[in-house]
């Protein structure tokens, strides 16, 4: 551990970062494809990666405790105090300015694509998606990309991993409760009482993404926030990536397209079959395999849940 930290310090001393281009924040839930999107953008030679900056690992703790009160750190950040939110703002600002670092900060930095001098930061994060609009309202000159993946595909992935649904946490979240339709409240209660595990993960997906999806469907997103769909990134990568680059003021390069065709560094969470399908170029496997895992009856239940929330983007 000591040798690794010395090596990190050596790399930090070599690297020079001076922000002169807009940063990019990637907001998503785990298993939505954020690693792929981040790796695509991280081929930009002038960018540096800040991956999961609020992750609670040993190397991160001594940095994070300078910004947040004891006991604050967790898996998700919902309805936090103003003091901790301001700490979050300062932490991201300091990362952007090169004034601090985190243990994941350099994991994707030194590749054949990068320069030793960088001018923008790509923030990849799951834990603060609830605050996507609040953060981007502060970082007005930067850009936010909110990544969505088909709810069934996403739910099955999390279900197979046995990860938490966070259903109760988000059902009580103030920003969500204030705007949640009555039909959604009734559906949440029904699914919590008698629903299957898959239904609970679908409801959790709806809750965790609700503020963003509602704003997106109503055309109320701030001008520096954009939706990205995993399926479009995988099936139509060139046009999708070029569109993203245009929106975030990043120069497109051919390396970006090549990243989509190889397993990502986050492949630790994927099966051997998934890895083999990616290598074989079977992109539809990544986007449509969920259809083989559920019955028509279950699919109808999923549609009912989405409808109760007023979510139409995956029903069209």
Backbone torsions as a table, in degrees:
resi	resn	phi	psi	omega
1	UNK	NA	-43.2	-179.0
2	UNK	-63.3	-41.8	179.6
3	UNK	-63.7	-40.8	-179.8
4	UNK	-63.6	-42.1	179.8
5	UNK	-65.9	-36.8	176.7
6	UNK	-63.8	-42.0	179.0
7	UNK	-64.1	-40.8	177.4
8	UNK	-60.9	-43.7	179.8
9	UNK	-61.8	-37.5	178.1
10	UNK	-63.1	-44.0	179.2
11	UNK	-65.0	-40.1	179.3
12	UNK	-61.0	-40.4	-179.8
13	UNK	-67.8	-28.7	177.5
14	UNK	-74.9	-37.7	-173.3
15	UNK	-76.8	143.4	175.1
16	UNK	-126.1	123.6	179.5
17	UNK	-123.4	126.5	174.8
18	UNK	-137.9	108.7	-174.8
19	UNK	-64.5	125.6	173.8
20	UNK	-140.8	-0.2	177.8
21	UNK	-128.4	158.1	-177.5
22	UNK	-63.2	137.3	172.2
23	UNK	-74.3	163.0	177.9
24	UNK	-126.6	122.6	175.6
25	UNK	-100.6	125.7	175.2
26	UNK	-104.2	115.4	177.9
27	UNK	-105.7	133.6	177.1
28	UNK	-168.6	170.7	169.7
29	UNK	-89.3	156.1	174.5
30	UNK	-58.4	145.6	-179.8
31	UNK	72.9	21.0	178.1
32	UNK	-100.8	-4.6	179.0
33	UNK	102.4	16.0	-176.3
34	UNK	-66.4	-31.7	178.5
35	UNK	-63.8	-41.6	177.3
36	UNK	-60.9	-49.4	-179.3
37	UNK	-61.3	-43.2	-179.7
38	UNK	-64.0	-41.5	-179.5
39	UNK	-67.7	-34.0	175.9
40	UNK	-61.4	-51.0	-178.1
41	UNK	-70.1	-27.3	-177.2
42	UNK	-73.9	-2.5	172.4
43	UNK	-77.8	-11.4	174.7
44	UNK	-62.9	121.8	-173.2
45	UNK	-66.4	-15.7	-177.5
46	UNK	-99.5	4.8	-177.2
47	UNK	-103.9	154.6	170.3
48	UNK	-125.7	153.4	-176.1
49	UNK	-100.7	136.0	168.4
50	UNK	-122.6	93.2	-172.2
51	UNK	-95.7	122.5	179.0
52	UNK	50.5	60.6	-174.6
53	UNK	-62.5	-24.1	-178.5
54	UNK	-101.3	16.8	179.1
55	UNK	-64.8	139.6	-176.8
56	UNK	-92.5	73.9	173.0
57	UNK	-115.7	171.3	-171.3
58	UNK	-59.2	-43.4	-177.4
59	UNK	-66.4	-29.3	-176.6
60	UNK	-78.7	-29.2	-167.8
61	UNK	-56.2	-45.8	-175.0
62	UNK	-68.0	-22.8	176.3
63	UNK	-81.4	-48.1	-174.5
64	UNK	-65.3	-32.6	-176.7
65	UNK	-68.4	-12.2	174.9
66	UNK	-75.9	-17.6	-174.8
67	UNK	-111.9	-23.6	-172.4
68	UNK	-128.6	150.3	179.5
69	UNK	-70.8	157.2	-177.8
70	UNK	-60.5	135.7	178.8
71	UNK	87.0	0.3	-176.7
72	UNK	-75.6	-40.1	-169.6
73	UNK	-63.8	138.7	-179.1
74	UNK	-157.5	-171.5	-179.5
75	UNK	-81.3	-28.9	178.3
76	UNK	-140.2	149.1	-179.7
77	UNK	-117.9	110.2	-176.0
78	UNK	-135.2	129.7	177.1
79	UNK	52.3	49.5	179.2
80	UNK	-80.7	165.6	-179.8
81	UNK	-69.1	158.8	177.9
82	UNK	-61.6	-36.3	179.6
83	UNK	-60.8	-44.9	179.8
84	UNK	-71.3	-33.0	176.7
85	UNK	-65.5	-41.0	177.1
86	UNK	-65.2	-34.5	174.6
87	UNK	-63.2	-38.7	177.7
88	UNK	-63.4	-44.1	178.6
89	UNK	-59.7	-47.2	-178.4
90	UNK	-65.0	-40.0	-179.7
91	UNK	-61.5	-48.7	178.9
92	UNK	-64.3	-38.6	178.8
93	UNK	-64.0	-40.9	179.4
94	UNK	-69.0	-37.8	174.9
95	UNK	-61.8	-43.6	-179.6
96	UNK	-61.8	-37.9	-177.6
97	UNK	-85.4	-4.5	-179.1
98	UNK	78.2	20.3	-178.1
99	UNK	-87.9	-14.8	177.8
100	UNK	-148.3	-179.1	-177.5
101	UNK	-151.8	171.4	172.6
102	UNK	-137.5	169.0	-169.9
103	UNK	-68.3	-20.8	177.0
104	UNK	-91.6	-5.8	-167.3
105	UNK	-55.7	-37.9	-172.8
106	UNK	-104.6	2.7	-172.3
107	UNK	-61.2	-32.3	-177.7
108	UNK	-112.0	12.2	-170.7
109	UNK	-79.4	-55.9	-172.0
110	UNK	-84.9	89.9	175.5
111	UNK	-126.4	172.3	179.2
112	UNK	-61.7	-13.6	-175.2
113	UNK	-84.0	-23.1	-162.5
114	UNK	-95.6	153.4	171.2
115	UNK	-96.9	159.1	175.5
116	UNK	-74.6	-15.7	175.3
117	UNK	-110.5	123.7	-178.2
118	UNK	-122.5	158.8	-172.9
119	UNK	-130.5	-0.8	176.5
120	UNK	-149.2	158.8	178.2
121	UNK	-118.2	138.6	172.4
122	UNK	-105.3	113.3	179.0
123	UNK	-95.6	119.8	175.4
124	UNK	-108.4	119.9	-175.8
125	UNK	-147.7	143.9	173.4
126	UNK	-106.8	-33.1	-166.5
127	UNK	-71.4	-20.4	-173.5
128	UNK	-117.2	20.8	-178.7
129	UNK	-60.6	-28.0	177.1
130	UNK	-58.3	-28.4	-177.0
131	UNK	-104.1	22.8	-176.8
132	UNK	-55.6	-42.9	-176.9
133	UNK	-75.1	-37.4	179.0
134	UNK	-66.5	-41.9	179.6
135	UNK	-66.4	-43.7	-177.9
136	UNK	-74.3	-20.5	173.0
137	UNK	-69.5	-30.0	177.0
138	UNK	-80.7	-46.5	-179.3
139	UNK	-90.8	67.2	-172.2
140	UNK	-64.5	-28.1	-177.1
141	UNK	-90.7	1.3	178.4
142	UNK	-108.3	-179.3	-175.4
143	UNK	-126.4	145.3	176.1
144	UNK	-116.0	131.0	174.3
145	UNK	-113.2	119.3	179.8
146	UNK	-104.0	114.4	-173.8
147	UNK	-95.8	128.1	178.0
148	UNK	-119.1	146.3	175.2
149	UNK	-128.8	149.3	179.5
150	UNK	-43.6	129.6	-173.7
151	UNK	-60.4	-35.7	179.9
152	UNK	-71.3	-46.8	177.9
153	UNK	-57.5	-45.0	-179.6
154	UNK	-66.6	-44.4	-178.4
155	UNK	-63.9	-42.5	179.2
156	UNK	-62.8	-38.5	179.3
157	UNK	-63.6	-46.0	179.6
158	UNK	-70.1	-37.6	178.9
159	UNK	-61.7	-44.3	-179.8
160	UNK	-64.4	-27.4	177.9
161	UNK	-83.9	-14.6	-177.8
162	UNK	73.1	24.2	-178.6
163	UNK	-78.2	157.7	-178.5
164	UNK	-62.7	148.7	175.7
165	UNK	-86.5	-22.0	-176.0
166	UNK	57.0	23.3	-175.8
167	UNK	-61.1	-49.8	-177.6
168	UNK	-64.7	-39.7	-178.9
169	UNK	-59.9	-48.5	-176.0
170	UNK	-79.7	-25.3	177.4
171	UNK	-65.5	-25.8	180.0
172	UNK	-101.7	-0.1	-178.4
173	UNK	-65.6	133.0	-171.5
174	UNK	-63.0	-43.8	-178.2
175	UNK	-62.1	-29.4	-178.6
176	UNK	-85.8	-46.2	-178.1
177	UNK	-57.9	-34.5	-176.7
178	UNK	-66.6	-23.1	-174.9
179	UNK	-122.9	3.6	-175.2
180	UNK	-73.1	131.4	177.4
181	UNK	-64.9	152.1	178.6
182	UNK	-59.9	-38.3	179.1
183	UNK	-60.1	-37.2	179.2
184	UNK	-68.4	-40.6	178.3
185	UNK	-59.4	-43.4	179.2
186	UNK	-66.1	-39.8	-179.9
187	UNK	-66.6	-40.0	177.4
188	UNK	-59.0	-47.3	-179.5
189	UNK	-61.9	-41.8	-178.6
190	UNK	-66.5	-44.3	-179.1
191	UNK	-67.7	-40.5	177.7
192	UNK	-61.1	-34.3	-176.1
193	UNK	-82.0	-43.5	-171.2
194	UNK	-133.7	-0.2	-175.0
195	UNK	-76.1	159.6	176.2
196	UNK	-74.4	169.4	177.5
197	UNK	-60.2	-41.7	179.8
198	UNK	-61.2	-43.1	178.9
199	UNK	-60.3	-38.1	179.3
200	UNK	-66.2	-38.4	176.9
201	UNK	-67.9	-35.3	177.6
202	UNK	-65.8	-44.5	177.8
203	UNK	-61.3	-41.2	178.2
204	UNK	-61.9	-41.8	177.0
205	UNK	-58.8	-44.3	179.5
206	UNK	-62.0	-44.1	-178.1
207	UNK	-67.3	-47.1	-176.1
208	UNK	-64.5	-31.6	-178.6
209	UNK	-100.8	2.4	-165.9
210	UNK	-62.3	-46.4	-176.4
211	UNK	-61.4	-43.1	179.5
212	UNK	-66.2	-49.2	-175.3
213	UNK	-61.9	-41.7	179.1
214	UNK	-61.8	-44.7	178.8
215	UNK	-63.0	-39.9	-179.9
216	UNK	-65.3	-47.9	-177.6
217	UNK	-65.3	-30.2	-179.0
218	UNK	-92.0	2.2	178.0
219	UNK	68.0	33.5	-175.5
220	UNK	-111.9	14.4	178.8
221	UNK	-68.3	143.9	174.8
222	UNK	-61.2	157.2	-174.0
223	UNK	-67.3	-13.2	179.6
224	UNK	-106.8	16.6	178.9
225	UNK	-123.4	133.1	-176.6
226	UNK	-134.5	148.0	175.5
227	UNK	-87.1	140.4	172.5
228	UNK	-129.4	134.4	-179.5
229	UNK	-109.7	127.4	-177.3
230	UNK	-54.5	-43.1	-177.4
231	UNK	-61.3	-40.0	178.6
232	UNK	-68.9	-36.7	178.8
233	UNK	-63.6	-38.5	-177.4
234	UNK	-79.7	-44.2	-173.0
235	UNK	-86.6	-27.2	-179.5
236	UNK	-133.8	60.4	-168.9
237	UNK	-63.6	-42.9	-174.0
238	UNK	-62.5	-51.3	-179.1
239	UNK	-66.0	-38.6	-179.3
240	UNK	-65.4	-45.8	-179.2
241	UNK	-65.6	-42.3	178.4
242	UNK	-61.9	-38.8	178.3
243	UNK	-65.4	-42.7	177.9
244	UNK	-61.4	-47.1	-179.3
245	UNK	-59.0	-40.8	179.0
246	UNK	-62.0	-41.2	-176.9
247	UNK	-70.2	-37.2	-176.4
248	UNK	-98.8	8.7	176.6
249	UNK	59.4	48.2	177.5
250	UNK	-119.4	140.4	-179.4
251	UNK	-76.1	128.4	177.9
252	UNK	-70.3	141.9	173.2
253	UNK	-138.2	156.3	-174.0
254	UNK	-64.7	-24.4	178.7
255	UNK	-62.8	-29.1	-179.6
256	UNK	-59.4	-44.1	-178.2
257	UNK	-67.4	-36.2	-178.3
258	UNK	-67.4	-27.6	-178.9
259	UNK	-63.5	-33.6	-176.6
260	UNK	-64.9	-24.8	-173.7
261	UNK	-93.7	5.3	179.1
262	UNK	-127.0	151.1	177.2
263	UNK	-58.7	137.9	-178.0
264	UNK	-79.2	169.4	179.5
265	UNK	-68.6	-15.3	177.3
266	UNK	-85.9	14.6	-174.7
267	UNK	-66.6	-8.1	178.0
268	UNK	-56.5	-26.2	-179.4
269	UNK	-92.9	2.9	-176.0
270	UNK	-106.3	157.1	179.2
271	UNK	-81.7	165.4	177.1
272	UNK	-61.9	-37.0	179.5
273	UNK	-61.5	-42.4	178.7
274	UNK	-62.3	-45.1	179.3
275	UNK	-59.4	-44.9	-179.3
276	UNK	-64.3	-39.1	-179.7
277	UNK	-67.1	-37.7	177.1
278	UNK	-63.9	-45.7	-179.9
279	UNK	-63.2	-31.7	-179.3
280	UNK	-81.4	-6.2	178.6
281	UNK	79.9	16.1	-179.9
282	UNK	-84.7	81.4	-174.2
283	UNK	-70.2	-31.1	-180.0
284	UNK	-64.6	-25.5	176.6
285	UNK	-59.9	-39.3	-177.6
286	UNK	-70.5	-30.9	-173.6
287	UNK	-100.3	-25.7	-171.8
288	UNK	-118.2	-3.5	-174.2
289	UNK	-63.3	-23.3	179.8
290	UNK	-60.4	-26.5	-177.4
291	UNK	-64.7	-24.3	179.1
292	UNK	-83.3	-9.4	-172.5
293	UNK	-100.6	-9.5	-178.3
294	UNK	-130.7	153.9	179.2
295	UNK	-84.6	167.9	176.1
296	UNK	-61.6	-36.7	179.0
297	UNK	-62.6	-44.6	178.8
298	UNK	-66.7	-39.6	178.4
299	UNK	-60.8	-37.0	177.7
300	UNK	-65.6	-38.2	177.3
301	UNK	-63.8	-39.7	177.6
302	UNK	-62.4	-44.3	178.8
303	UNK	-60.7	-38.9	178.5
304	UNK	-63.5	-40.1	179.1
305	UNK	-64.6	-48.9	-179.9
306	UNK	-60.1	-41.5	179.9
307	UNK	-63.5	-39.0	-179.8
308	UNK	-63.5	-29.5	177.2
309	UNK	-86.9	-6.8	-176.7
310	UNK	75.4	22.6	-179.7
311	UNK	-91.5	117.4	-174.8
312	UNK	-112.0	-12.3	-170.1
313	UNK	-65.0	-23.5	177.6
314	UNK	-108.2	14.7	177.3
315	UNK	-110.5	-4.6	-176.0
316	UNK	-85.1	NA	NA
